[in-house]
Amino acid sequence: MDDARAKHSGWSWWYLLFLLQMILVLWVPYYNRAEPNWIGIPFFYWYQMAWVIISAILTAIVYRATSR
Amino acid sequence: MQEVNWVALIVFVLLFALITWLGFAAAHWRKGDLDQLHEWGLGGRRFGTFVTWFLVGGDVYTAYTFVAVPALAFGAGAAAFFAVPYTIIVYPILFLVFPRLWNVCHKHGYITAGDFVRGRFGNRWLALAVSITGIVATMPYIALQLVGIQVVVGALGISGSGLAADLPLLIAFVVLAAFTYSSGLRAPASIAIVKDILIYITAFTAIIAIPIELGGFGKIFAAVPAQKLLLAVPGANTTGAYGSYATLAFGSALALFLYPHSLTGILSANSSGAVRRNAAMLPGYSFMLGLLALFGFFAIAAGVGNLPEYAAGFKQFGNNFAVPALLLHSFPSWFVGVAFAAIGIGALVPAAIMSIAAANLYTRNIHREFINSHPTDRQESQIAKWVSLIVKFGALVFIIFVPTQYAIQLQLLGGIWIIQTLPSVMLGVYSRWFNDWALLLGWAAGIFAGTAMAIAVNLKPAYPLMLGGHTFPGYIAVYTVILNLIVSVVLTPVFNALRASKLPVDQTVAADYLA
């Protein structure tokens, strides 16, 4: 592959955080349920909305960790 | 249709006048020589982290999205929420791939995905395929933005027959065309800031005020029919609704930043660091999109679908009328004017960027490559300005004379087509391993199979794939891009063996991809 990958490896272990969030938001059977609800909002909805915020934080962490 | 809502209309028109002025004034913002294509078509690559946030946010979260996603929630329920995981996983992709693409495009003066593919793989036909796919996928998308304007104009109570009915749309489009022509990408960038502030005000006011009015979230969700509240649990031997939901989210995320208008937004950033920072900041819009999806349920709970005063609107615009009806039902007229202006202006931003992106593609990858290979800077930007007008005019004619349903179906096909450029563009950013002709045949296989599958299911996004007695309903774009990849991988060694002596030159080197 690219020389760059050997010299300046494009890979960072921090990227596993991305994989984690992809699995958790695409694993539909886990969150397709109403309970536990939060202030009347079924789990299905608040779980995914919460992940919007968590994913932004994880991306910020990866950004910090991989910026030289 | 109901009476004209004068207060809302006046607020709407005033806000529209403000952004019209802003669109023309934008020509002088971070001033550059608009006779150069990268100044007109990429804003001179001068936008910092915050302007990029507004620009890309206004660009990919379009007015149509803000009308259609709640409309889908209103009609189909939980399935509409795929937009949330979609706009979550799109950002790791943005973070990993697009800063590299920004770097190499900046280094070589590339303005389009076609430019990059031409430089990387040295094959003008592959670049042509990528560019035409981009233009064709974008056209119906521009037309759909007009649906957003049509719905809010209709909801303001303006109706008529023949030319009079389309007059507001015509005015909006003349304004849009004129400031795009004169200011280029600077116009949507400046307008996006105003529009997004209006959208955020609308969304956060509504998410607090309407649930209070309706007696809390518990009551709202109780009003949603049980079969709409959650996805249907799949039966035996099928992945059912779960498979469609996850693949729609995944495939849409893969496709989003391959669209020419998304790439134009990214390339106008002033550094690859700004792109990376935006991957962490853009979820702000995803959160708002999730809130807006819930508006579909608010509309169910408020019962606007059964109120006689909105019957004509629902008849004309279908479920797309759910959000305008909800806003009319819940808020005083002046605030309705603000909210509708947010949606109407929200249509102009992506429509402007899409027409600029299509114009850049035509100018660079068709005109310069095949018609006039040595244009002056001035000629090049002049061609792009004219093409941006033609593209918009085409979209306008389309939406006035062709039923909206066709624009929606073409936009669906556009998503299946644009993802076929993934191997050349997104994988091309990481690797030159693929053979250019193998990529072209992979692209063709994906386009052909995707179109055939979509037609086989009457232009729905999901296809029930049968494998070993199991059914896997899934987004056609995902299945066909896998086919595309298999063809590209299998044919690469074959084509390399056929003409091993004469591989085209890669203009880029590994260091070009790093900051």
Interface residues (C-beta under 8 A of the other chain):
Chain A: M1 D2 D3 A4 R5 K7 H8 G10 Y15 F18 Q21 M22 V25 L26 W27 V28 P29 N32 R33 A34 N37 I39 G40 I41 P42 F44 Y45 Q48 M49 W51 V52 I53 S55 A56 T59 A60 V62 Y63 S67
Chain B: A78 F81 V84 P85 T87 I88 I89 Y91 P92 F95 L96 G216 F217 G218 K219 I220 F221 L229 L230 L231 V233 Y242 Y245 A246 A249 F250 G273 R276 R277 A279 A280 M281 P283 G284 S286 F287 G290 L291 L294 Y430 S431 R432 W433 A510 A511 Y513 L514
